[in-house]
Amino acid sequence: MVNIFKRLWQVNWAEQWQYRANLIMYLLYFLVSPVIYLAVWTSIAASRGEVNGFTTNDFITYYMTLLIVDQITSNIILHIFAYKVQDGSLSGELIRPIHPMLTNTLVNNIAFKALSLMGLTPIWIILFALFRPDYSGVTWLNMALSIPAMALGFIIGFLLSAAVTSLAFWTTRVYSISEFYFAIFLLFSGQFVPLPLMPDFVQEVAKYLPFQLSLYFPIQLILGKLSPEEIIQGFLAGILWLPISIGLFNWVWREGVRRYSAVGA
């Protein structure tokens, strides 16, 4: 199995380098929203002094950290898998002795992340020089704890996105459903705005959903904004959602493959 993943990595890594223009477009897509949020909220905080306890530096460090965390925990499953169901090219992968989603698609995502992080690094350094965030509150312990937190957030997010994308077995075109899912993610993950600035109802609902595990929880963990109790609760929530996301994906995939017909193949 190790050799299989090694070979898949070599193929997908080489493939990513073949589509450099596409990578730049995706990178700009991921950058636009956080940078706009950063500019807007820092301007508001600078004019008012603070916003519900969030200072200008709080917004800067939050969104600067979000840029990195989002690249690590996000995925592009929809763009590399849904079309395979639509045009029937998935048929060739289904006859292989490996799971199409948990091998090739997963490695493709990781290769994309590795290359996009290389492209993001100089941009992040420029933004750092422009906004001059104060990261004095970040400790090595926070950074160490954020690694399993981001890994957990990525795995859960990947499996849930895979389950949503696998609905293409029923609808063929799943882009509208995926956009609806992304809108919910945007609201409850802390990407649009830090969750403490959202209405109390949204904050309460977000505690029971998995979306904050991909962004808000690791960001606040890195910045040292969480108490020991909140850190434990965050990891426990991740441990709870992991088997749920595995079970949901396995069920949707199993039922979907049974319905699959190679349209266009």
N, C-alpha and C positions, 0 to 999 in steps of 0.2 A: 504493500500500500504506500509505503514511503517513496518508492521508486515512481509510482503512478503520480503522486503529488509533485515530485521533483520534475517529472517530465511535463506535467501540466503547467507548472510554474515557468519552465523554460519557454514553452510555446506561447503562453499568455503574456509573459514579459516582453517577448519579441514582438508580439502582436500590438501591444500598447505603443511601442515605439514607432510602429507603422502609421499610427493615426495621431500624430502630434497636434495637428490643427484641431481635431476633434477634442483632444485633451484640453487645449487652451480654451475652447468654447465652454466645456464643462466646468473648468476652473473658474472662469468668469461668472458662470451661472451660480456657482456656490458662493462666490465672493460678494456679489451685488447686494443681496438682502442684508447680511450681517454688517457690511460697511455702511449701508444706508441707515440701519438701526443705530449703529454706533454714532454716526454723525448727528442724527436727529436727537437722540437721548442725551448725548453730551452737551448739545446746544441748549436743550431745555434745562438740564441740571446746572449748567454754567450761568444761565440767566436767573434761576431761582435759588441757587445755592445747593439745593438737593431736591430729590423727588422721593417722597415717602421713605426717607432715610438713605437713599442711594445718592452718593456724591458723584461728581464728574469722573473721578478716578474709578469708582465702583463700576460705572458703565463702561469705561474704557477697558478695564481689566476683564470684565465679564465678556464683552464681545470679542476682544482680542483672543481670549482663551477659547471662546466658542468657535472661532475660525479653525483652530487646530483640532479640537474635540470633534467638531462636525465632520471634518475630513476623515477622522479615524473611525467614527461610529456609523456614518451614513453608508448607504449602498446604492447601487445602480442596477438592481436586479431587473426592474421593469424594462430597462433599455437594452438588456442583453439576453433576456429570456422570453418575454412575451411574444416577440415576433416569430420565435421558433415554433410556437403553437399555431400562430396565425398562418404561416406559410408551409407548415408541415415538416420543416427541417429538423424538428425534435425527434422524428422517427429514427434517424440514424444514431442518436445518442441513447435512445431507450433500449436498443438491442445490445449495448455495451454492458459489461459486468460491473459498472460503477453507476452511482446515482448522479444524474445530470446536474441537479441543483446543488448537491452537497459536495461536488468535486469540481467540475469545470467552471460552473458559474461562480462558486465560492472563490476559487483561485483567481478567476478573472477580476473579481471585485478587489481582492487583495493586491493584485498587480497594478490595478488602476489607482488604488490608494497610495501605493508606494511611489508611483511616478507623479501623481498629483501633489503629494506632500513635497516632493523635490521642487515642483513649480511654485508651490505656495510659500516656501521658506523665504526666498528673497522679497516677495511681496509683503510678508509678515514683518520682516526686518524694516522695510520702508515705512510701514504703518507704525511700527514701534518708535521709529525716529520722529515721526510726525506727531503722534499723540503722547509719547513719553509716559507710558503706564507705570505705576508704582507697584511692583510685585514683592515688596518687602515682607508682606504677610505670608508668602508661600514658603513652605518648609519641604525638606527632603522626604519627610514622612507623608505629607500630603501628596507629593508626586508619586511616591511608591504605592500608596493606596489607590491612586487614580488609575494605575495600569490595569489591575483586575476589574475595576469599576468600568473602564472603557471597553475592556474585552467582553464583559458581561453585557454591556449596553449594545455592542455591535452584534453579538450572537443573537440576542433577543430580537433586536431590530431586523436583522437579516432573516430570521425565521418567520417573523410576522409579515415582513414584506414579501417573502417567498410564498406565504400562504395567500396573500392578497393577489399576487401575480399569477398564482396557479388557478385563480378563478377564470383565467383565460380558457381553461378547458371547457367551461360552460358558455362563456360569452364571446369567445374568440378575441374580441377587442376589450382590453381591460383598463385602458388608459383613463377613462372617466372615473372608474372605481378607485384607481390608484391616486388620482388627484384629490378625491374626497378623503381618502385615508391620509394623504399628506396634509390636508387642511386641518384635520383633527390632530395630527402630530404637531403641526406648527403651533396650535393653540395650547396644547398640554405639555409640550416638551421644554418650554422656556426659550425657544428660538426667537419668537416674535418679541417677547419682552420677558425679563426675569419674573418668575412665578409670583414672588411676593408683591408685585405691582398689579397682578391680576385680581379680579373680584374674588371674594372669599369662597364663593361657590366653585369657581374654577380651580382654586388652590386645593380645595377639599377633594374634588373629583380627581385631580391630577395625582394625589397621593396613592390612589388605587389603580391607576393606569400605568402601563409600562413605558410610556413615552419619555417621561422625565429621566429615566435610567440612561437614555442615550445622550442627553445633553445637560440638563440642569444639575442632576446629581454629580456627575464627574466634574463639571465646571466649578460648582460650589466646593467640592472636595479639594480640588487643586488650590483654590483661593483661600482655603482655611475658614470658610464661612459656616461650617457645620459643626454641631456639637457631637460628642462621642455617641450620644443616643441616636442622633439623626443619621450618623454614619452607619451604625449598626442596622437601623431601620431600612436604610437604602440598600444595603447588601442583602438583608433578609427579603426585601421586596424582589430583588433580582433573582435570588435563589428560588423564590416562589414562582416567578413568571417564566423562568427557564423551562421547567417541565411542561408548563401550560403552552408555551409557544412551540415546543417540540411536538406535543400531542396534537395541537391545532394544525401545524404544518403537515404532519404525517397523515392526518385524516383527510385534509383537503387534497393532498397530493395523491393518496391512494384512490380516493373516489374520482378524482379528476382523470387520472390515467385510464381508469376503466371506461370513461366516456370518450376518451380521445379518439379522433379520427383524423388521419393525416391529410387535411385539406391542403390542396395545392402541391402535395408531394408527388 
